[in-house]
Amino acid sequence: MGFFSRHTNTNYRTGLEILKYIGPGFIVTVGFIDPGNWVANLAAGSQFGYSLLWVVTLATIMLILLQHNAAHLGIVSGLCLSEASTTYFPKPISKIFLSSVMIAAIATITAELLGSAIGLQMLFKIPIIAGVIITGLGIGIVLFSNSYRRIENYIIGFVSIIGLSFLYELFLAEVSWIQSLEGAFVPSFPKNSVLIIMCILGAVVMPHNIFLHSEIIQSRQWHLEDQTTIKKRLRFEFMDTLIAMGLGWIINSAMIMVAASVFFKHGIVVTELQQAKETLAPLLGNSASLVFAIALIFAGFSSSVTAAIASASIFAGMYKEPLDLKDNHSKLGAIIAILGGILAILFIGNTYDGLIWSQVLLSIQLPFTIFALIFLTSSKKVMGIYKNTMLNKISLLLVGITVTILNILLLMND
């Protein structure tokens, strides 16, 4: 009895200890269940049924490797990816590289703002531009009037609402589970699917999220602790990443499965988010379309917040500064991203195409971020004894090469 009690108490303490590190991964997760993902997943499911589910599976595996590696950098070096790039790359290279990431972040926030505005239009008939401005003002209020840790808690709450919304939609739809399992693990390349494959990849493995994860982790200053504690932090961080990315995989897969069972099954190709909401009502009932619109607003707003935080971190890192939303460089980075997204929306004719191509742009930038991350985390100068093992390096290089090849296929396809 005594042994059992001690063993149980040890497990209990370990469980509580793991809970202390849950958070950073979920902040990243909200970024890849954003409106851009909704469009990519709806396009995949409505056009190709269950056959592109494997892309979400592959992209999530890539994401786990990359996000853990980015967090690894933050824990060990005490620098986010932007600060490390500025510190260890030649100045011209770091400026060009980080500027390209800022452009990708603006493309991301463009999609997030659009998604939230479309959700507001669905529910309250608010014009898109007005919805974009409302969302932008809301982001500013959340960023500049709340503590960083409180923002984390809000976003985890948003992720929960979005996840429950799509699980509810999945419960209502008549899903083919056999086709879903096959689609999730057996790669296929249906005709004219390369653009959507790249869109899904860019929507799941987002460059700004890699920067964001390293920033959130380094802000905890775990690199100042002893070696034993650092090793423990690395282990628990991986659990956080695995759980959070796994949740994201379930939600993204659920989106495609709902689209496949509701739209593809009835020969309906979704070409705009508003159409998806209106089409869901007669097929799944009025509650389904209402849940869709509410979840879209939460997804757009919460992912806009994380994209703005990432932009603030990237811009501050150009000046070798950590994220501090009270500091002028961090503030300016967030404002540039928000205003850049609003300005981009003014020039977008078709919102659905704008959402699709914003995700493709992320995929095009992604190889540069991946190879920069590999260089830094494989450097003994940066990471010391915690530099990438040969196995880690090979795995990460395979991810970078795969993304690069897919980008080439997209360009050849066009």
C-alpha positions in Angstrom: 0.0 0.0 0.0 2.8 2.4 0.9 4.6 1.8 -2.4 1.4 2.2 -4.4 0.7 5.5 -2.5 4.2 6.8 -3.2 3.9 5.8 -6.9 0.5 7.4 -7.2 1.7 10.6 -5.6 4.7 10.7 -7.9 2.5 10.3 -11.0 0.1 12.9 -9.6 3.0 15.4 -9.1 4.3 14.6 -12.6 0.9 15.2 -14.1 0.5 18.5 -12.4 4.0 19.5 -13.5 3.2 18.8 -17.1 0.1 21.0 -16.8 2.5 23.9 -15.9 4.0 23.7 -19.3 0.7 23.4 -21.3 0.1 26.6 -23.2 2.8 27.6 -25.8 1.7 24.7 -28.1 -1.9 25.8 -27.9 -1.1 29.4 -28.9 0.6 27.9 -32.0 -2.4 25.6 -32.6 -4.9 28.4 -33.0 -2.7 29.7 -35.9 -3.3 26.5 -38.0 -7.1 26.3 -37.4 -7.5 29.8 -38.7 -9.8 31.0 -41.6 -7.1 30.2 -44.1 -7.2 26.6 -43.0 -11.0 26.7 -43.2 -10.8 27.7 -46.9 -8.1 25.1 -47.6 -9.9 22.3 -45.9 -13.3 23.2 -47.4 -11.7 23.4 -50.9 -10.0 20.0 -50.3 -13.1 18.3 -49.0 -15.6 19.7 -51.4 -13.4 19.1 -54.5 -11.5 15.9 -53.7 -13.5 14.2 -50.9 -11.4 12.4 -48.3 -8.4 11.9 -50.6 -6.3 14.9 -49.4 -6.6 14.1 -45.6 -3.1 12.7 -45.9 -1.8 16.2 -46.5 -3.0 17.3 -43.0 -1.4 14.2 -41.5 1.9 14.8 -43.2 1.9 18.5 -42.5 1.1 17.9 -38.8 4.1 15.5 -38.5 6.3 18.2 -40.1 4.8 20.8 -37.8 5.6 18.8 -34.7 9.2 18.4 -35.7 9.6 22.1 -36.6 7.7 23.6 -33.7 9.6 21.4 -31.2 12.8 22.5 -32.8 11.9 26.1 -32.6 10.9 25.7 -28.9 14.2 23.9 -28.5 16.0 27.0 -29.7 14.1 29.3 -27.3 14.6 27.1 -24.3 18.4 26.5 -24.8 19.5 29.9 -26.2 17.1 32.3 -24.6 16.6 33.8 -28.0 13.6 33.7 -30.3 14.2 32.7 -33.9 14.1 36.4 -35.0 16.7 37.4 -32.4 18.9 34.5 -33.3 18.7 35.2 -37.0 19.7 38.8 -36.4 22.5 37.8 -34.0 24.1 34.9 -36.0 23.3 35.7 -39.7 25.1 38.4 -41.7 23.1 41.6 -41.5 22.0 41.8 -45.2 20.8 38.2 -45.1 18.9 38.5 -41.8 17.2 41.7 -43.0 16.0 40.1 -46.2 15.0 36.9 -44.5 13.1 38.5 -41.7 11.4 41.0 -44.1 10.1 38.0 -46.1 8.7 36.5 -42.9 7.0 39.8 -42.1 5.4 39.7 -45.5 4.2 36.2 -44.8 2.8 37.3 -41.4 0.9 40.1 -43.2 -0.5 37.6 -45.6 -1.5 35.5 -42.6 -3.3 38.3 -40.8 -5.0 39.3 -44.0 -6.7 35.8 -44.0 -7.5 36.0 -40.3 -9.1 39.5 -40.6 -11.1 38.4 -43.7 -12.3 35.3 -41.9 -13.5 37.1 -38.8 -15.2 39.8 -41.0 -17.0 37.1 -43.1 -18.2 35.5 -39.9 -19.6 38.9 -38.7 -21.2 39.4 -42.0 -22.9 36.0 -41.8 -24.3 36.7 -38.4 -25.0 40.4 -38.3 -24.9 41.5 -42.0 -22.0 43.8 -41.3 -20.1 44.8 -44.5 -16.7 43.1 -44.9 -14.6 46.2 -44.6 -16.4 47.3 -41.5 -15.9 43.8 -40.0 -12.2 44.0 -40.8 -11.9 47.3 -39.0 -13.9 46.1 -36.0 -11.6 43.0 -35.8 -8.5 45.1 -36.2 -9.6 47.4 -33.3 -10.4 44.4 -31.2 -7.0 42.9 -31.8 -5.4 46.2 -30.7 -7.4 46.3 -27.5 -6.6 42.7 -26.6 -2.8 43.2 -27.3 -2.2 46.5 -25.7 -4.5 46.3 -22.6 -4.0 42.7 -21.3 -1.1 40.8 -19.9 0.7 38.3 -22.1 -0.3 35.3 -19.9 -3.9 36.4 -19.9 -3.9 36.5 -23.7 -2.6 32.9 -23.7 -5.6 31.9 -21.5 -8.1 33.6 -23.9 -6.6 31.9 -26.9 -6.7 28.4 -25.3 -10.4 29.1 -24.6 -10.9 30.1 -28.3 -9.2 26.9 -29.4 -11.6 24.9 -27.2 -14.7 26.6 -28.7 -13.5 26.1 -32.3 -12.6 22.5 -31.6 -16.0 21.7 -30.0 -17.8 23.5 -32.9 -16.2 21.2 -35.5 -16.6 18.1 -33.5 -20.3 19.0 -33.3 -20.4 19.5 -37.1 -18.7 16.1 -37.5 -21.3 14.5 -35.2 -24.1 15.8 -37.4 -22.5 14.8 -40.8 -22.7 11.2 -42.2 -18.9 10.6 -42.4 -17.4 7.6 -44.2 -14.9 6.5 -41.6 -13.3 3.9 -43.8 -12.6 6.4 -46.5 -11.4 8.9 -43.9 -8.8 6.4 -42.5 -7.6 5.6 -46.0 -7.4 9.3 -47.0 -5.5 10.2 -43.8 -2.7 7.8 -44.4 -2.5 6.9 -48.1 -1.1 9.7 -50.3 -2.9 10.5 -53.5 -2.6 13.3 -56.0 -5.9 13.9 -57.8 -5.9 15.9 -61.0 -5.5 19.7 -60.4 -4.9 19.1 -56.7 -1.4 20.6 -56.3 -2.6 24.1 -55.6 -4.9 22.8 -52.8 -2.1 20.6 -51.4 0.2 23.6 -51.1 -2.6 25.6 -49.6 -3.2 23.0 -46.9 0.6 22.8 -46.3 1.0 26.5 -46.0 -2.1 26.8 -43.8 -0.8 24.1 -41.3 2.9 24.7 -41.3 3.0 28.5 -41.1 6.3 30.4 -41.0 5.2 33.0 -38.4 4.0 30.2 -36.0 7.6 28.8 -36.0 8.8 32.2 -34.9 6.0 32.6 -32.4 6.7 29.3 -30.6 10.3 30.2 -30.1 9.3 33.6 -28.7 6.7 32.2 -26.3 9.2 29.6 -25.0 12.2 32.0 -24.6 10.0 34.5 -22.7 10.0 32.0 -19.8 13.8 32.3 -19.6 14.4 28.6 -18.9 17.9 28.9 -20.4 19.0 30.5 -17.1 18.3 27.4 -15.1 20.6 24.4 -14.5 21.2 21.6 -17.0 18.9 19.1 -15.3 16.0 21.6 -15.3 16.6 22.5 -19.0 16.4 18.8 -20.0 13.1 18.5 -18.0 11.8 21.6 -19.8 12.7 20.2 -23.2 10.9 16.9 -22.4 7.7 18.6 -21.1 7.7 21.1 -24.0 7.6 18.2 -26.4 4.5 16.8 -24.6 2.9 20.2 -24.9 3.7 20.4 -28.6 2.5 16.8 -29.3 -0.8 17.3 -27.5 -1.5 20.7 -29.1 -0.5 19.7 -32.6 -2.5 16.5 -32.3 -5.6 18.5 -31.4 -5.0 20.7 -34.4 -4.7 17.6 -36.6 -8.1 16.3 -35.4 -9.8 19.7 -36.0 -8.3 20.2 -39.5 -9.2 16.6 -40.4 -12.7 17.1 -39.1 -13.1 20.1 -41.4 -12.2 18.1 -44.5 -14.4 15.2 -43.4 -17.4 17.4 -42.9 -16.8 19.1 -46.3 -16.4 15.7 -48.0 -19.5 14.2 -46.4 -21.7 17.3 -46.9 -20.4 19.0 -50.1 -18.4 16.4 -52.2 -21.1 13.8 -51.6 -23.7 16.1 -53.1 -21.5 17.4 -55.9 -21.2 20.9 -54.4 -17.9 22.7 -54.9 -17.4 25.4 -52.2 -16.1 28.7 -53.7 -16.7 31.0 -50.7 -17.1 30.7 -47.0 -20.6 32.3 -47.1 -21.7 29.6 -49.5 -20.5 26.9 -47.1 -22.6 28.4 -44.2 -25.7 28.7 -46.4 -25.3 25.2 -47.8 -24.8 23.6 -44.4 -28.2 24.9 -43.1 -30.5 22.7 -45.3 -28.1 19.7 -45.2 -27.3 19.7 -41.5 -29.9 22.0 -40.0 -29.9 25.7 -39.0 -27.8 25.0 -35.9 -24.9 23.8 -38.0 -24.7 27.0 -40.0 -25.0 29.1 -36.9 -22.1 27.2 -35.2 -20.1 27.5 -38.4 -20.4 31.3 -38.3 -19.7 31.7 -34.6 -16.6 29.4 -34.8 -15.3 31.4 -37.8 -15.5 34.6 -35.8 -13.6 33.1 -32.9 -11.0 31.5 -35.3 -10.4 34.7 -37.2 -10.1 36.9 -34.1 -7.9 34.5 -32.1 -5.6 33.7 -34.9 -5.3 37.5 -35.8 -4.1 38.0 -32.2 -1.4 35.3 -32.5 -0.3 36.6 -36.0 0.0 40.1 -34.6 2.0 38.8 -31.6 4.3 36.9 -34.0 4.7 40.0 -36.2 5.6 42.0 -33.1 8.2 39.4 -32.1 9.7 39.2 -35.6 10.0 43.0 -35.9 11.5 43.4 -32.4 14.0 40.6 -33.2 15.3 42.6 -36.0 16.6 45.0 -33.3 17.8 42.1 -31.1 15.0 42.7 -28.7 12.6 40.2 -27.2 8.8 40.7 -27.5 7.5 43.4 -25.2 4.1 44.8 -26.2 4.9 47.9 -24.2 8.1 48.5 -26.3 7.9 50.7 -29.4 9.5 48.1 -31.8 7.1 45.3 -30.7 4.1 47.7 -31.0 5.2 48.8 -34.4 5.6 45.2 -35.6 2.0 44.4 -34.6 0.6 47.6 -36.1 2.5 47.1 -39.4 0.9 43.6 -39.7 -2.6 44.7 -38.8 -2.6 47.8 -41.1 -0.8 45.8 -43.8 -3.6 43.2 -43.6 -6.3 45.8 -43.8 -4.7 47.5 -46.7 -4.2 44.2 -48.6 -7.9 43.4 -48.2 -8.8 46.7 -49.9 -7.2 45.4 -53.1 -8.6 41.9 -52.9 -11.4 41.4 -55.4 -12.5 37.8 -54.6 -12.2 37.1 -50.8 -12.1 33.3 -51.3 -9.2 33.5 -53.8 -7.5 35.9 -51.5 -7.7 33.4 -48.7 -6.4 30.6 -50.9 -3.4 32.5 -52.2 -2.5 33.9 -48.8 -1.9 30.3 -47.7 0.1 29.5 -50.8 2.3 32.5 -50.1 3.1 31.1 -46.7 4.1 27.8 -48.3 6.4 29.6 -50.7 8.2 31.4 -47.8 8.3 28.3 -45.6 11.5 26.6 -46.9 13.5 29.7 -46.1 12.3 29.6 -42.5 12.9 25.9 -42.2 16.5 26.0 -43.4 17.3 29.0 -41.3 15.9 27.1 -38.2 18.0 24.0 -39.1 21.1 26.1 -39.5 20.7 27.7 -36.1 19.7 24.7 -34.1 22.5 22.6 -35.6 25.1 25.1 -34.6 27.2 24.4 -31.6 27.9 28.1 -31.2 24.1 28.7 -30.8 23.0 25.6 -29.0 26.1 24.2 -27.3 25.6 20.6 -26.2 21.9 20.8 -27.2 22.6 21.2 -30.9 20.6 18.9 -33.3 21.6 15.3 -33.3 22.3 13.8 -36.8 18.9 12.1 -36.7 17.2 15.3 -35.9 19.1 17.2 -38.6 18.3 14.6 -41.2 14.6 14.6 -40.3 14.4 18.4 -40.4 16.2 18.5 -43.8 13.8 15.9 -45.2 10.9 18.3 -44.2 12.6 21.2 -45.8 13.4 19.3 -49.0 9.8 18.0 -49.2 8.3 21.4 -48.9 10.7 22.8 -51.5 9.9 20.0 -54.0 6.1 20.7 -53.5 6.7 24.4 -54.1 8.6 23.5 -57.4 5.7 21.2 -58.4 3.3 24.1 -57.8 5.3 26.5 -60.0 5.6 23.8 -62.7 1.9 23.2 -62.5 1.1 26.9 -63.0 
